[in-house]
Each structure stands twice: as C-alpha cells, then as structure tokens.
Amino acid sequence: MKSFYFGGQKSGKTSCAIKKVLEISNSKPYYIATYDNSYDDKSMQKRVQNHIKERGENFITIEEAKDLTKVIKSNETYLIDCMTMYILNNMDNGFEYMKRQLEEIFKIDCNIVFILNDINNGVIPMDKYSREFVDLSGLVGQILAKNCDEVIEVKYSLERRLK
C-alpha cells in the first residue's frame, strides 16, 4: 500500500499520516525524516522537536535527506516526512534524479505513506530558485498521485480522499 498525503503548512498532514501508518503496519514502522538538520535554523529545530514528540516511541527513526532508495526495504512500513524537504535537498540533483528514485521505490513491495506540502496554489515566485522549487514540488506530487494507491488531501486535520 502506497499512500500520498498532501496539504498546506500546519494542515495536520503528519498527524493523519501517523494514524494511517500505525493502522497498516504489522510491526514497528519506520519514520524517514528528510530534513537536513545541518542548518542553524531555530524555527525548524522547534518543528523537528514537535515531530519527534508527536510520533513518540511508535516509530524507528531514520534520517535520510537525499537518497531514499538507501533506506527503503521490502516488507516494511514507512512514513516519509516529508517529500518537500527531500525536494529541497535534491534541487541540485534535478528532477530526473528524484524521478528515478521514486520509480525504484514504487517497485519495492512495502507500505509507504508520503507527505508533501501543497505549495502550488499561490503566486508564481519572483526568483528562479523558488520557481524551480515550486515546479519540482508539483512534478513530484504528480508522480506520487499517479503511483500511489490512495491520495489524501488534508485541511485543518480533515482528510478528503481524492483517489
């Protein structure tokens, strides 16, 4: 089972995705944290701590910012939080790199719940890097929506199944 949860910032995606992962897992699932914790960003540090607290002892945490194929194995259950950070971490590697990784991941017989911030509903960013990031987010989101068994939009912790 592959599921895709998307929504805006602070929409409740992680809470909903955690619930889903715990429902479908037969053993202790893995939480793949994609944030590159090497920045000195106090605000993001607080977010990371909140996510650690939210998932509690229910998950085995794996920190992997760039290469998801290194850590995803058959017959396990994973929560990837989040694909937005994965995209940011791989901007220099380009879309084809991310697309190839996703193609490989979808071949693995395992449960995965993907989380992605929905950032494609706003104004087109003025700077080139931000536009590229928004474009890549949309392209990766399309791959996830096409290949996942279910697609769930989250707003204010309310889930709406699109697929």
C-alpha positions in Angstrom: 0.0 0.0 0.0 1.3 3.4 -1.0 -0.5 6.5 0.2 0.1 10.2 -0.5 -1.0 12.8 2.0 -0.7 16.4 0.9 -1.9 19.8 2.3 -0.8 23.2 3.4 1.7 24.0 6.1 0.3 23.1 9.6 -2.7 21.4 7.9 -2.5 18.2 10.1 -0.8 16.1 7.4 1.6 14.4 9.8 -1.0 13.6 12.4 -3.2 12.0 9.8 -0.3 10.1 8.2 0.9 8.8 11.5 -2.5 7.4 12.2 -2.6 5.7 8.8 0.9 4.2 9.2 0.0 2.8 12.6 -3.2 1.2 11.1 -1.5 -0.5 8.2 1.8 -1.7 9.9 2.2 -5.2 11.2 5.4 -4.3 13.1 7.1 -1.1 14.3 7.1 1.2 11.3 9.9 3.4 10.1 9.8 7.2 10.1 12.1 8.7 7.5 13.0 12.2 8.4 14.2 14.1 5.4 15.1 17.4 6.9 18.7 18.3 6.6 19.5 19.2 10.2 22.8 20.9 9.3 21.3 24.4 9.1 21.3 26.7 12.1 17.5 27.4 11.9 16.0 27.6 15.4 12.4 27.6 14.0 13.0 24.4 12.1 14.7 22.9 15.1 11.4 23.5 17.0 9.4 21.8 14.2 11.7 18.8 14.3 11.3 18.5 18.1 7.5 18.8 17.7 7.5 15.9 15.2 9.7 13.8 17.4 7.3 14.4 20.3 4.3 13.7 18.1 5.5 10.3 16.8 6.7 9.2 20.3 8.1 5.7 20.6 5.8 4.3 17.9 8.4 4.5 15.1 12.0 3.7 14.3 13.5 6.9 13.0 15.8 7.0 10.0 17.3 10.4 9.0 17.9 10.5 5.2 17.9 13.8 3.4 18.7 12.8 -0.2 18.7 9.1 -1.1 15.5 7.3 -0.1 16.5 4.2 -2.0 19.3 3.5 0.5 16.8 3.0 3.4 13.6 1.6 2.0 13.4 -2.2 2.1 10.8 -4.8 1.2 8.1 -6.0 3.7 8.3 -2.9 6.0 6.1 0.2 6.6 7.5 3.7 6.2 6.3 7.3 6.7 8.3 9.8 4.7 8.1 13.2 6.3 8.4 15.0 4.2 8.9 14.9 0.4 9.0 18.7 0.4 12.3 18.7 2.3 13.5 15.8 0.1 12.9 18.0 -3.0 14.7 21.0 -1.4 17.7 18.7 -0.5 17.9 17.4 -4.1 17.4 20.7 -6.0 21.0 20.5 -7.3 20.5 16.8 -8.4 17.5 17.8 -10.6 14.1 16.3 -11.4 15.4 13.2 -13.3 17.4 12.1 -10.2 14.3 12.3 -8.0 12.1 10.7 -10.6 14.5 7.7 -10.9 14.5 7.3 -7.1 10.7 7.3 -7.0 10.5 4.8 -9.8 12.8 2.5 -7.8 10.8 3.0 -4.6 7.5 2.2 -6.2 8.9 -1.2 -7.3 9.6 -2.2 -3.7 6.9 -4.4 -2.0 6.3 -2.3 1.1 3.9 0.1 2.7 4.8 3.8 2.3 2.9 6.9 3.3 4.4 10.0 1.6 3.8 13.6 2.9 4.1 16.6 0.7 3.3 20.3 1.4 0.9 21.7 -1.2 2.7 24.8 -2.3 1.4 25.1 -5.8 -1.7 27.2 -5.2 -0.1 30.6 -4.8 1.5 33.3 -6.8 4.4 32.3 -9.1 7.6 33.1 -7.2 9.7 36.0 -8.4 13.1 34.4 -8.1 14.3 31.5 -10.3 15.3 29.1 -7.5 11.9 29.4 -5.8 10.0 28.9 -9.1 12.1 25.8 -9.7 11.3 24.5 -6.2 7.6 25.0 -6.7 7.7 23.4 -10.2 9.6 20.4 -8.8 7.1 20.1 -6.0 4.3 19.9 -8.5 6.1 17.4 -10.7 6.9 15.1 -7.7 3.4 15.5 -6.5 2.1 14.3 -9.8 4.3 11.2 -9.7 3.1 10.4 -6.2 -0.6 10.9 -7.1 -0.3 8.7 -10.2 1.6 5.9 -8.5 0.0 5.8 -5.0 -2.9 3.6 -4.2 -4.6 6.4 -2.5 -4.3 10.2 -2.4 -5.5 12.2 0.6 -5.8 15.9 0.8 -5.6 17.3 4.4 -7.0 20.6 5.5 -7.3 21.5 9.2 -6.8 17.8 10.1 -9.7 16.8 7.9 -9.0 14.2 5.3 -10.5 14.1 1.8 -9.7 11.1 -0.3 -9.2 12.0 -3.9 -8.1 8.6 -5.1 
